[in-house]
Amino acid sequence: MYLYHAVIEQNSDIHISPQNALDSGLSIRTATWRYTNGGDLFPEITELLRPATSPKWLDFKIAFGAELVPSAKPYFRFPLFSDKIFVFNQELSDDLFAYVEDEYKKAETGGGYFTKGLPSKEELVKQYWKSMMTVDGYLKEKPYKEPEILIFEQVPKILLEYIK
C-alpha cells in the first residue's frame, strides 16, 4: 500500500522544492503541500482534551499530511512504512477551521458566521480525538467519508518516489 503527498507547482508563491524532500526525507519542514491538521488548530484545547491512551510521541506540530490516492501530478509516493501514521475525520478539521475563519472575519461579520450551528471547539476536538485510527483500521471500516492522514515522523528519503 502506498501513500501520496502532493507537490505544489513552482509558479505558486508557497512553493517548496521537492528536491528538499528527496535530499533529506519528507517532513513538516520539507512538505510540499499544505494539508489540514485539525489537531494543530487549537493546540491548547487539543492537549487539554488529549486522551490518556494516546501515544506520548504524537505531536501535531510535526505532523504533515498525505492521501490514500494520488492527486494530480506531480506528487510523492511512498509505502505505508510506520505505525506513526494516523487517520482522523477531515470533516471535523473543516468544522474546527470554521472557528479560525470566524476569528479572521470577526470584524466583517461580527463572528459566528461560519460556526453557526456547529458544536463548540471543545466538543469538536473531543470528536476529533475519537476519530483517530490507524490507516489499516480506517481501510477496514471507512467510518467517515473524508480521511485526514497525518504522518508523525519523517519519511526516509530512500522510500520517496517523485512522480512527475
Protein Blocks (a to p, Z undefined) as FASTA:
>chain_A
ZZddddddfkbckbccfklmmmnopafklocbdcddfklmmmmlmmmmocfkbcfklcfk
lgccddfbdcdddddddddfbfkbccddfklmmmmmmmmmmmmmmmmnnpojlmgoiacf
klmmmmmmmmpccfklmmmnopafbdcdddfbdcdfklpccdZZ
